[in-house]
Amino acid sequence: MVNSESNNDNIRGYGGGAVDAVISVDEVARQAAEIAEDITLDQLDELAGNEAHVSINNLVAGYGQMEILHDLNLRVGKAQSLCLIGPNGAGKSTILHAIFGFNRIFSGSIEIGSGSDSVDVTRLTPNQKLAQAGIAYILQDKSIFPGMTVEENLWMGGFLKDKPTEAKAAAEMVFDKYSRLADRRKHKAGVLSGGERRLLEISRALVMNPEVLLVDEPSIGLEPRFIDMVFEILDDLQNNEGKTIIMVEQNAKKGLEFADIGYVLVSGQLAIAGKGDDLLKNPKVGELFLGG
């Protein structure tokens, strides 16, 4: 679709901002591949403070017989945040799925911790990764149980606790932290606002007190005021509670403003890596993903 006020077909961006022409996902992928850089492990280690808490090594992963990720490497330090951006189909959510155990690992490894304390979690089940390695997955919207109360939803987050009383105690700690949820503890989750539902989804993951949060599209479907609230919550979890956050965010500008590190994914491979602020200033990244 071309702007009716102009016959200029210049492509200006993907996913935000004013455009002179709509750019296809395939065209974004093609242009992003053209600006891809040679990225070394030393560079990734440096971005992670040379002490990665989450390490992905030469990972090949996908679904069924289909390989989506090709020899992917990733590094994130403890209490750091990483935002994954790129066109649809680039493999962003596949990375989160691989870390949590939702898809097939063909080869490579995933490790949590550093040095002698590192643990290979590649072949663990999602339940094992949550219970043993402190990895929690915060799904996209609509993962709450609308017919249950807010309180019951939080209890569900502690399903791996040894005793129901432990899950209830952990839920009370969440209520102490978020009065907005405490005020609605007996309300059905289905009547919550979009922002409150997202807060509940994040809070439910916190019941198991994870160290690593995998966050899939935190801003999807939310009004701007709720988007700001969700990112404030994530900022608190990272900077005050020391959580390590790996995020997929379609709103690339918002994600990179939040994150310490940004990766641009193209066709299942790492194309660009840098500090979030540096990627925001990168004109090539801006043209493709930040609206010009």
Phi and psi in degrees as GROMACS dihedral restraints (atoms count N, CA, C in turn):
[ dihedral_restraints ]
;  ai    aj    ak    al  type     phi  dphi    fc
    3     4     5     6     1  -106.9    20    10
    4     5     6     7     1   139.5    20    10
    6     7     8     9     1   -53.8    20    10
    7     8     9    10     1   128.7    20    10
    9    10    11    12     1   -66.9    20    10
   10    11    12    13     1   -18.8    20    10
   12    13    14    15     1   -90.4    20    10
   13    14    15    16     1    -1.9    20    10
   15    16    17    18     1  -149.2    20    10
   16    17    18    19     1   143.1    20    10
   18    19    20    21     1   -96.9    20    10
   19    20    21    22     1     6.3    20    10
   21    22    23    24     1   -76.0    20    10
   22    23    24    25     1   123.5    20    10
   24    25    26    27     1   -97.0    20    10
   25    26    27    28     1    20.0    20    10
   27    28    29    30     1   -59.2    20    10
   28    29    30    31     1   135.5    20    10
   30    31    32    33     1   -89.4    20    10
   31    32    33    34     1   128.1    20    10
   33    34    35    36     1  -113.7    20    10
   34    35    36    37     1   -17.8    20    10
   36    37    38    39     1   172.5    20    10
   37    38    39    40     1  -179.6    20    10
   39    40    41    42     1  -138.0    20    10
   40    41    42    43     1   119.9    20    10
   42    43    44    45     1    85.5    20    10
   43    44    45    46     1    11.8    20    10
   45    46    47    48     1   171.9    20    10
   46    47    48    49     1   157.6    20    10
   48    49    50    51     1    82.2    20    10
   49    50    51    52     1   172.1    20    10
   51    52    53    54     1   -75.4    20    10
   52    53    54    55     1   142.7    20    10
   54    55    56    57     1  -132.8    20    10
   55    56    57    58     1   151.7    20    10
   57    58    59    60     1   -89.9    20    10
   58    59    60    61     1   -24.1    20    10
   60    61    62    63     1  -150.0    20    10
   61    62    63    64     1   148.4    20    10
   63    64    65    66     1   -76.5    20    10
   64    65    66    67     1   133.5    20    10
   66    67    68    69     1  -104.2    20    10
   67    68    69    70     1   134.3    20    10
   69    70    71    72     1   -77.4    20    10
   70    71    72    73     1   159.6    20    10
   72    73    74    75     1   -61.1    20    10
   73    74    75    76     1   -40.9    20    10
   75    76    77    78     1   -62.1    20    10
   76    77    78    79     1   -38.1    20    10
   78    79    80    81     1   -70.0    20    10
   79    80    81    82     1   -38.2    20    10
   81    82    83    84     1   -60.3    20    10
   82    83    84    85     1   -46.2    20    10
   84    85    86    87     1   -61.2    20    10
   85    86    87    88     1   -40.5    20    10
   87    88    89    90     1   -65.0    20    10
   88    89    90    91     1   -46.1    20    10
   90    91    92    93     1   -68.5    20    10
   91    92    93    94     1   -37.1    20    10
   93    94    95    96     1   -65.3    20    10
   94    95    96    97     1   -37.5    20    10
   96    97    98    99     1   -63.2    20    10
   97    98    99   100     1   -32.3    20    10
   99   100   101   102     1   -69.1    20    10
  100   101   102   103     1   -26.9    20    10
  102   103   104   105     1  -100.4    20    10
  103   104   105   106     1     7.2    20    10
  105   106   107   108     1   -61.2    20    10
  106   107   108   109     1   145.2    20    10
  108   109   110   111     1  -112.5    20    10
  109   110   111   112     1   157.2    20    10
  111   112   113   114     1   -79.2    20    10
  112   113   114   115     1   116.0    20    10
  114   115   116   117     1  -114.4    20    10
  115   116   117   118     1   125.1    20    10
  117   118   119   120     1   -95.7    20    10
  118   119   120   121     1   161.2    20    10
  120   121   122   123     1   -62.7    20    10
  121   122   123   124     1   -33.8    20    10
  123   124   125   126     1   -60.3    20    10
  124   125   126   127     1   -39.9    20    10
  126   127   128   129     1   -65.4    20    10
  127   128   129   130     1   -42.7    20    10
  129   130   131   132     1   -65.2    20    10
  130   131   132   133     1   -40.7    20    10
  132   133   134   135     1   -62.9    20    10
  133   134   135   136     1   -40.9    20    10
  135   136   137   138     1   -63.9    20    10
  136   137   138   139     1   -41.5    20    10
  138   139   140   141     1   -61.9    20    10
  139   140   141   142     1   -31.1    20    10
  141   142   143   144     1   -89.8    20    10
  142   143   144   145     1    12.8    20    10
  144   145   146   147     1    73.4    20    10
  145   146   147   148     1    20.2    20    10
  147   148   149   150     1    58.3    20    10
  148   149   150   151     1    23.9    20    10
  150   151   152   153     1  -152.8    20    10
  151   152   153   154     1    75.8    20    10
  153   154   155   156     1   -68.2    20    10
  154   155   156   157     1   138.9    20    10
  156   157   158   159     1   -95.7    20    10
  157   158   159   160     1   -30.4    20    10
  159   160   161   162     1  -120.8    20    10
  160   161   162   163     1   123.7    20    10
  162   163   164   165     1  -127.7    20    10
  163   164   165   166     1   129.2    20    10
  165   166   167   168     1  -114.9    20    10
  166   167   168   169     1   130.0    20    10
  168   169   170   171     1  -124.4    20    10
  169   170   171   172     1   112.7    20    10
  171   172   173   174     1    47.8    20    10
  172   173   174   175     1    49.0    20    10
  174   175   176   177     1   -82.2    20    10
  175   176   177   178     1   130.5    20    10
  177   178   179   180     1  -117.4    20    10
  178   179   180   181     1   117.8    20    10
  180   181   182   183     1  -148.0    20    10
  181   182   183   184     1   159.6    20    10
  183   184   185   186     1   179.6    20    10
  184   185   186   187     1  -147.9    20    10
  186   187   188   189     1  -133.0    20    10
  187   188   189   190     1   130.7    20    10
  189   190   191   192     1    60.8    20    10
  190   191   192   193     1  -123.3    20    10
  192   193   194   195     1   -97.1    20    10
  193   194   195   196     1     0.2    20    10
  195   196   197   198     1   -91.3    20    10
  196   197   198   199     1   123.5    20    10
  198   199   200   201     1   -88.2    20    10
  199   200   201   202     1   124.6    20    10
  201   202   203   204     1  -104.2    20    10
  202   203   204   205     1   -43.5    20    10
  204   205   206   207     1   -99.1    20    10
  205   206   207   208     1   136.3    20    10
  207   208   209   210     1  -124.7    20    10
  208   209   210   211     1   105.8    20    10
  210   211   212   213     1    50.9    20    10
  211   212   213   214     1    48.5    20    10
  213   214   215   216     1   -83.3    20    10
  214   215   216   217     1   136.9    20    10
  216   217   218   219     1  -118.3    20    10
  217   218   219   220     1   145.6    20    10
  219   220   221   222     1  -151.4    20    10
  220   221   222   223     1   143.4    20    10
  222   223   224   225     1  -140.4    20    10
  223   224   225   226     1   130.5    20    10
  225   226   227   228     1  -137.9    20    10
  226   227   228   229     1   131.3    20    10
  228   229   230   231     1   -79.9    20    10
  229   230   231   232     1   163.6    20    10
  231   232   233   234     1   -62.6    20    10
  232   233   234   235     1   134.7    20    10
  234   235   236   237     1    64.2    20    10
  235   236   237   238     1    21.4    20    10
  237   238   239   240     1   -99.9    20    10
  238   239   240   241     1   166.1    20    10
  240   241   242   243     1  -126.4    20    10
  241   242   243   244     1   141.0    20    10
  243   244   245   246     1  -127.0    20    10
  244   245   246   247     1   130.1    20    10
  246   247   248   249     1  -110.8    20    10
  247   248   249   250     1   128.6    20    10
  249   250   251   252     1  -100.4    20    10
  250   251   252   253     1   123.7    20    10
  252   253   254   255     1  -126.6    20    10
  253   254   255   256     1   167.3    20    10
  255   256   257   258     1   149.9    20    10
  256   257   258   259     1   170.3    20    10
  258   259   260   261     1   -67.2    20    10
  259   260   261   262     1   162.7    20    10
  261   262   263   264     1   -57.1    20    10
  262   263   264   265     1   138.5    20    10
  264   265   266   267     1    85.2    20    10
  265   266   267   268     1     4.8    20    10
  267   268   269   270     1   -76.6    20    10
  268   269   270   271     1   -18.2    20    10
  270   271   272   273     1   108.8    20    10
  271   272   273   274     1    13.3    20    10
  273   274   275   276     1   -63.9    20    10
  274   275   276   277     1   -56.4    20    10
  276   277   278   279     1   -66.8    20    10
  277   278   279   280     1   -27.5    20    10
  279   280   281   282     1   -61.8    20    10
  280   281   282   283     1   -32.9    20    10
  282   283   284   285     1   -63.9    20    10
  283   284   285   286     1   -46.6    20    10
  285   286   287   288     1   -61.5    20    10
  286   287   288   289     1   -42.8    20    10
  288   289   290   291     1   -61.7    20    10
  289   290   291   292     1   -40.3    20    10
  291   292   293   294     1   -66.1    20    10
  292   293   294   295     1   -42.7    20    10
  294   295   296   297     1   -62.0    20    10
  295   296   297   298     1   -38.8    20    10
  297   298   299   300     1   -89.5    20    10
  298   299   300   301     1   -13.6    20    10
  300   301   302   303     1    96.0    20    10
  301   302   303   304     1    27.3    20    10
  303   304   305   306     1   -93.0    20    10
  304   305   306   307     1    -5.9    20    10
  306   307   308   309     1  -138.4    20    10
  307   308   309   310     1  -167.7    20    10
  309   310   311   312     1   -98.5    20    10
  310   311   312   313     1   130.7    20    10
  312   313   314   315     1   -98.8    20    10
  313   314   315   316     1   116.4    20    10
  315   316   317   318     1   -83.3    20    10
  316   317   318   319     1   -42.8    20    10
  318   319   320   321     1  -162.6    20    10
  319   320   321   322     1   169.9    20    10
  321   322   323   324     1    95.7    20    10
  322   323   324   325     1  -176.4    20    10
  324   325   326   327     1  -145.6    20    10
  325   326   327   328     1   158.5    20    10
  327   328   329   330     1  -129.4    20    10
  328   329   330   331     1   125.6    20    10
  330   331   332   333     1  -125.4    20    10
  331   332   333   334     1   145.1    20    10
  333   334   335   336     1  -118.0    20    10
  334   335   336   337     1   133.5    20    10
  336   337   338   339     1    98.1    20    10
  337   338   339   340     1   174.7    20    10
  339   340   341   342     1  -130.1    20    10
  340   341   342   343     1   154.3    20    10
  342   343   344   345     1    58.6    20    10
  343   344   345   346     1  -136.8    20    10
  345   346   347   348     1   -69.5    20    10
  346   347   348   349     1   -14.1    20    10
  348   349   350   351     1   -92.1    20    10
  349   350   351   352     1     0.4    20    10
  351   352   353   354     1   -71.2    20    10
  352   353   354   355     1   146.1    20    10
  354   355   356   357     1  -127.5    20    10
  355   356   357   358     1   130.4    20    10
  357   358   359   360     1   -79.7    20    10
  358   359   360   361     1   116.1    20    10
  360   361   362   363     1  -110.1    20    10
  361   362   363   364     1    10.2    20    10
  363   364   365   366     1   -51.6    20    10
  364   365   366   367     1   -45.8    20    10
  366   367   368   369     1  -101.1    20    10
  367   368   369   370     1     6.4    20    10
  369   370   371   372     1   -72.8    20    10
  370   371   372   373     1   152.4    20    10
  372   373   374   375     1   -76.1    20    10
  373   374   375   376     1   163.3    20    10
  375   376   377   378     1   -54.8    20    10
  376   377   378   379     1   -42.1    20    10
  378   379   380   381     1   -63.0    20    10
  379   380   381   382     1   -41.0    20    10
  381   382   383   384     1   -65.7    20    10
  382   383   384   385     1   -38.8    20    10
  384   385   386   387     1   -65.8    20    10
  385   386   387   388     1   -37.3    20    10
  387   388   389   390     1   -70.3    20    10
  388   389   390   391     1   -47.8    20    10
  390   391   392   393     1   -75.6    20    10
  391   392   393   394     1   -39.0    20    10
  393   394   395   396     1   -98.4    20    10
  394   395   396   397     1   -31.4    20    10
  396   397   398   399     1  -113.8    20    10
  397   398   399   400     1    -1.7    20    10
  399   400   401   402     1    67.8    20    10
  400   401   402   403     1    36.6    20    10
  402   403   404   405     1  -105.3    20    10
  403   404   405   406     1   123.0    20    10
  405   406   407   408     1  -119.7    20    10
  406   407   408   409     1   142.3    20    10
  408   409   410   411     1  -110.5    20    10
  409   410   411   412     1   122.5    20    10
  411   412   413   414     1  -103.2    20    10
  412   413   414   415     1   107.0    20    10
  414   415   416   417     1   -70.7    20    10
  415   416   417   418     1   169.0    20    10
  417   418   419   420     1   -64.4    20    10
  418   419   420   421     1   175.4    20    10
  420   421   422   423     1   -50.7    20    10
  421   422   423   424     1   156.5    20    10
  423   424   425   426     1    75.2    20    10
  424   425   426   427     1    32.7    20    10
  426   427   428   429     1  -102.8    20    10
  427   428   429   430     1    -0.8    20    10
  429   430   431   432     1   -79.3    20    10
  430   431   432   433     1   168.1    20    10
  432   433   434   435     1  -100.0    20    10
  433   434   435   436     1    99.6    20    10
  435   436   437   438     1   -64.3    20    10
  436   437   438   439     1   -27.3    20    10
  438   439   440   441     1   -82.2    20    10
  439   440   441   442     1    -8.6    20    10
  441   442   443   444     1   -94.9    20    10
  442   443   444   445     1   158.3    20    10
  444   445   446   447     1   -73.3    20    10
  445   446   447   448     1   166.3    20    10
  447   448   449   450     1   -56.2    20    10
  448   449   450   451     1   -44.1    20    10
  450   451   452   453     1   -61.3    20    10
  451   452   453   454     1   -45.8    20    10
  453   454   455   456     1   -65.0    20    10
  454   455   456   457     1   -35.7    20    10
  456   457   458   459     1   -61.8    20    10
  457   458   459   460     1   -41.8    20    10
  459   460   461   462     1   -65.6    20    10
  460   461   462   463     1   -40.3    20    10
  462   463   464   465     1   -59.3    20    10
  463   464   465   466     1   -36.7    20    10
  465   466   467   468     1   -61.4    20    10
  466   467   468   469     1   -29.1    20    10
  468   469   470   471     1   -65.9    20    10
  469   470   471   472     1   -18.8    20    10
  471   472   473   474     1  -103.2    20    10
  472   473   474   475     1    29.6    20    10
  474   475   476   477     1   -64.4    20    10
  475   476   477   478     1   -18.3    20    10
  477   478   479   480     1   -93.1    20    10
  478   479   480   481     1    -0.6    20    10
  480   481   482   483     1   -66.4    20    10
  481   482   483   484     1   150.8    20    10
  483   484   485   486     1   -65.2    20    10
  484   485   486   487     1   -34.9    20    10
  486   487   488   489     1  -133.7    20    10
  487   488   489   490     1   145.1    20    10
  489   490   491   492     1   -55.9    20    10
  490   491   492   493     1   -33.1    20    10
  492   493   494   495     1   -64.0    20    10
  493   494   495   496     1   -30.5    20    10
  495   496   497   498     1   -68.7    20    10
  496   497   498   499     1   -40.0    20    10
  498   499   500   501     1   -64.6    20    10
  499   500   501   502     1   -39.3    20    10
  501   502   503   504     1   -68.0    20    10
  502   503   504   505     1   -38.0    20    10
  504   505   506   507     1   -65.4    20    10
  505   506   507   508     1   -40.5    20    10
  507   508   509   510     1   -66.7    20    10
  508   509   510   511     1   -36.3    20    10
  510   511   512   513     1   -63.8    20    10
  511   512   513   514     1   -37.7    20    10
  513   514   515   516     1   -63.4    20    10
  514   515   516   517     1   -34.9    20    10
  516   517   518   519     1   -65.3    20    10
  517   518   519   520     1   -36.4    20    10
  519   520   521   522     1   -66.5    20    10
  520   521   522   523     1   -43.5    20    10
  522   523   524   525     1   -61.5    20    10
  523   524   525   526     1   -37.0    20    10
  525   526   527   528     1   -62.6    20    10
  526   527   528   529     1   -32.1    20    10
  528   529   530   531     1   -81.8    20    10
  529   530   531   532     1   -36.7    20    10
  531   532   533   534     1  -122.2    20    10
  532   533   534   535     1    92.9    20    10
  534   535   536   537     1   -63.8    20    10
  535   536   537   538     1   -26.2    20    10
  537   538   539   540     1   -60.3    20    10
  538   539   540   541     1   -39.2    20    10
  540   541   542   543     1   -76.7    20    10
  541   542   543   544     1   -38.8    20    10
  543   544   545   546     1   -58.5    20    10
  544   545   546   547     1   -38.3    20    10
  546   547   548   549     1   -66.5    20    10
  547   548   549   550     1   -18.7    20    10
  549   550   551   552     1  -117.3    20    10
  550   551   552   553     1    19.8    20    10
  552   553   554   555     1   -58.8    20    10
  553   554   555   556     1   -31.6    20    10
  555   556   557   558     1   -96.6    20    10
  556   557   558   559     1     1.3    20    10
  558   559   560   561     1   -80.6    20    10
  559   560   561   562     1   148.5    20    10
  561   562   563   564     1   -65.0    20    10
  562   563   564   565     1   136.8    20    10
  564   565   566   567     1   -62.5    20    10
  565   566   567   568     1   -25.8    20    10
  567   568   569   570     1   -66.4    20    10
  568   569   570   571     1   -16.0    20    10
  570   571   572   573     1   -96.1    20    10
  571   572   573   574     1    -0.7    20    10
  573   574   575   576     1   -70.6    20    10
  574   575   576   577     1   155.1    20    10
  576   577   578   579     1   -70.8    20    10
  577   578   579   580     1   168.4    20    10
  579   580   581   582     1   -58.4    20    10
  580   581   582   583     1   -43.0    20    10
  582   583   584   585     1   -66.5    20    10
  583   584   585   586     1   -38.8    20    10
  585   586   587   588     1   -67.1    20    10
  586   587   588   589     1   -37.6    20    10
  588   589   590   591     1   -62.6    20    10
  589   590   591   592     1   -41.8    20    10
  591   592   593   594     1   -66.8    20    10
  592   593   594   595     1   -39.0    20    10
  594   595   596   597     1   -60.6    20    10
  595   596   597   598     1   -40.7    20    10
  597   598   599   600     1   -64.9    20    10
  598   599   600   601     1   -40.7    20    10
  600   601   602   603     1   -61.9    20    10
  601   602   603   604     1   -44.2    20    10
  603   604   605   606     1   -65.8    20    10
  604   605   606   607     1   -44.1    20    10
  606   607   608   609     1   -64.9    20    10
  607   608   609   610     1   -37.5    20    10
  609   610   611   612     1   -60.6    20    10
  610   611   612   613     1   -37.8    20    10
  612   613   614   615     1   -67.4    20    10
  613   614   615   616     1   -26.2    20    10
  615   616   617   618     1   -77.2    20    10
  616   617   618   619     1   -14.2    20    10
  618   619   620   621     1   -60.1    20    10
  619   620   621   622     1   -32.5    20    10
  621   622   623   624     1   -86.9    20    10
  622   623   624   625     1     4.7    20    10
  624   625   626   627     1    50.6    20    10
  625   626   627   628     1    57.3    20    10
  627   628   629   630     1   -73.1    20    10
  628   629   630   631     1   160.4    20    10
  630   631   632   633     1   -94.9    20    10
  631   632   633   634     1   -30.9    20    10
  633   634   635   636     1  -119.4    20    10
  634   635   636   637     1   126.7    20    10
  636   637   638   639     1  -110.5    20    10
  637   638   639   640     1   122.7    20    10
  639   640   641   642     1   -99.5    20    10
  640   641   642   643     1   114.4    20    10
  642   643   644   645     1  -117.1    20    10
  643   644   645   646     1   116.5    20    10
  645   646   647   648     1  -102.8    20    10
  646   647   648   649     1   109.1    20    10
  648   649   650   651     1    53.2    20    10
  649   650   651   652     1    64.2    20    10
  651   652   653   654     1   -63.2    20    10
  652   653   654   655     1   -24.5    20    10
  654   655   656   657     1   -96.2    20    10
  655   656   657   658     1    -2.5    20    10
  657   658   659   660     1   -62.0    20    10
  658   659   660   661     1   128.6    20    10
  660   661   662   663     1    76.2    20    10
  661   662   663   664     1     7.6    20    10
  663   664   665   666     1  -103.0    20    10
  664   665   666   667     1   148.9    20    10
  666   667   668   669     1   -69.2    20    10
  667   668   669   670     1   155.0    20    10
  669   670   671   672     1   -52.9    20    10
  670   671   672   673     1   -39.0    20    10
  672   673   674   675     1   -65.6    20    10
  673   674   675   676     1   -34.0    20    10
  675   676   677   678     1   -77.2    20    10
  676   677   678   679     1   -32.1    20    10
  678   679   680   681     1   -60.5    20    10
  679   680   681   682     1   -45.9    20    10
  681   682   683   684     1   -60.6    20    10
  682   683   684   685     1   -40.8    20    10
  684   685   686   687     1   -62.8    20    10
  685   686   687   688     1   -44.2    20    10
  687   688   689   690     1   -63.6    20    10
  688   689   690   691     1   -42.2    20    10
  690   691   692   693     1   -70.0    20    10
  691   692   693   694     1   -30.8    20    10
  693   694   695   696     1   -64.5    20    10
  694   695   696   697     1   -39.1    20    10
  696   697   698   699     1   -64.4    20    10
  697   698   699   700     1   -45.8    20    10
  699   700   701   702     1   -63.6    20    10
  700   701   702   703     1   -38.3    20    10
  702   703   704   705     1   -61.9    20    10
  703   704   705   706     1   -42.0    20    10
  705   706   707   708     1   -63.2    20    10
  706   707   708   709     1   -42.9    20    10
  708   709   710   711     1   -64.6    20    10
  709   710   711   712     1   -36.1    20    10
  711   712   713   714     1   -75.7    20    10
  712   713   714   715     1   -53.6    20    10
  714   715   716   717     1   -87.1    20    10
  715   716   717   718     1   -22.5    20    10
  717   718   719   720     1  -105.8    20    10
  718   719   720   721     1   -25.7    20    10
  720   721   722   723     1  -113.1    20    10
  721   722   723   724     1    -1.9    20    10
  723   724   725   726     1    73.0    20    10
  724   725   726   727     1    23.7    20    10
  726   727   728   729     1   -75.1    20    10
  727   728   729   730     1   144.1    20    10
  729   730   731   732     1   -93.9    20    10
  730   731   732   733     1   128.8    20    10
  732   733   734   735     1  -121.6    20    10
  733   734   735   736     1   126.7    20    10
  735   736   737   738     1  -118.3    20    10
  736   737   738   739     1   122.7    20    10
  738   739   740   741     1  -127.7    20    10
  739   740   741   742     1   141.2    20    10
  741   742   743   744     1  -105.1    20    10
  742   743   744   745     1   128.6    20    10
  744   745   746   747     1  -144.2    20    10
  745   746   747   748     1   118.5    20    10
  747   748   749   750     1   -68.7    20    10
  748   749   750   751     1   -31.7    20    10
  750   751   752   753     1   -78.5    20    10
  751   752   753   754     1    84.5    20    10
  753   754   755   756     1   -59.7    20    10
  754   755   756   757     1   -38.9    20    10
  756   757   758   759     1   -62.9    20    10
  757   758   759   760     1   -46.5    20    10
  759   760   761   762     1   -65.2    20    10
  760   761   762   763     1   -41.7    20    10
  762   763   764   765     1   -64.4    20    10
  763   764   765   766     1   -42.9    20    10
  765   766   767   768     1   -73.2    20    10
  766   767   768   769     1   -30.6    20    10
  768   769   770   771     1   -63.6    20    10
  769   770   771   772     1   -34.1    20    10
  771   772   773   774     1   -79.7    20    10
  772   773   774   775     1   -42.7    20    10
  774   775   776   777     1   -82.9    20    10
  775   776   777   778     1   148.5    20    10
  777   778   779   780     1   -68.8    20    10
  778   779   780   781     1   -39.9    20    10
  780   781   782   783     1  -125.8    20    10
  781   782   783   784     1   146.7    20    10
  783   784   785   786     1  -128.2    20    10
  784   785   786   787     1   138.2    20    10
  786   787   788   789     1  -118.7    20    10
  787   788   789   790     1   135.9    20    10
  789   790   791   792     1  -102.3    20    10
  790   791   792   793     1   122.1    20    10
  792   793   794   795     1  -102.4    20    10
  793   794   795   796     1   138.7    20    10
  795   796   797   798     1  -139.5    20    10
  796   797   798   799     1   122.3    20    10
  798   799   800   801     1    51.6    20    10
  799   800   801   802     1    43.2    20    10
  801   802   803   804     1    76.9    20    10
  802   803   804   805     1    13.6    20    10
  804   805   806   807     1  -132.7    20    10
  805   806   807   808     1   156.5    20    10
  807   808   809   810     1   -80.7    20    10
  808   809   810   811     1   120.1    20    10
  810   811   812   813     1   -98.9    20    10
  811   812   813   814     1   -41.9    20    10
  813   814   815   816     1  -143.4    20    10
  814   815   816   817     1   140.0    20    10
  816   817   818   819     1  -137.3    20    10
  817   818   819   820     1   140.5    20    10
  819   820   821   822     1  -175.9    20    10
  820   821   822   823     1   178.5    20    10
  822   823   824   825     1   -64.1    20    10
  823   824   825   826     1   146.9    20    10
  825   826   827   828     1   -54.6    20    10
  826   827   828   829     1   -44.4    20    10
  828   829   830   831     1   -62.7    20    10
  829   830   831   832     1   -37.4    20    10
  831   832   833   834     1   -68.3    20    10
  832   833   834   835     1   -38.9    20    10
  834   835   836   837     1   -67.4    20    10
  835   836   837   838     1   -33.6    20    10
  837   838   839   840     1   -62.1    20    10
  838   839   840   841     1   -31.7    20    10
  840   841   842   843     1   -88.8    20    10
  841   842   843   844     1    -9.1    20    10
  843   844   845   846     1   -74.6    20    10
  844   845   846   847     1   114.8    20    10
  846   847   848   849     1   -62.4    20    10
  847   848   849   850     1   -31.0    20    10
  849   850   851   852     1   -69.6    20    10
  850   851   852   853     1   -42.3    20    10
  852   853   854   855     1   -65.7    20    10
  853   854   855   856     1   -41.1    20    10
  855   856   857   858     1   -60.9    20    10
  856   857   858   859     1   -41.9    20    10
  858   859   860   861     1   -63.9    20    10
  859   860   861   862     1   -38.2    20    10
  861   862   863   864     1   -87.5    20    10
  862   863   864   865     1   -35.9    20    10
  864   865   866   867     1  -124.0    20    10
  865   866   867   868     1   -10.3    20    10
  867   868   869   870     1  -117.0    20    10
  868   869   870   871     1    13.2    20    10
  870   871   872   873     1    83.0    20    10
  871   872   873   874     1    27.1    20    10
